[in-house]
Amino acid sequence: MYKVSDPMAGPPQLGRHPTESHRGRAEIQAFMQRFVDMKIEMVVEDVLVNGPPWNLRIAARVHHWIVIPNGEDIYTNRAVLFATSRWGRIVEQEDYEDTTRVADFDDYLSRQPDV
């Protein structure tokens, strides 16, 4: 069974210093691959970009969802994805979304025998 919340973020870190949700290429790629594997559809509602090419900051506000073949929406959420890019390569990524909806979707998946 695939748990959606497991790859959502790295291990929790206490303290007042910011930490990225996904560290390094492997974690960022695994997170994005999950969107493809789960057939998550997404609409980008807004994109903000700031900074020079060697330290570009990108924020995207999105609405994403999953619809199963019978047409039922089994997951929907809104999120802000924040990334730092250096010369066109994402080096850090943070994701902010309604974690209650993610937990509810995890619960739904745990009750599905064929997932």
Secondary structure, DSSP 8 states (H G I E B T S, - for coil): ---SSTTTS-----SSS---SEEHHHHHHHHHHHHHHTT-EEEEEEEEEES-GGGEEEEEEEEEEEE-TTS-EEEEEEEEEEEEEETTEEEEEEEEE-HHHHHHHHHHHHT-TT-
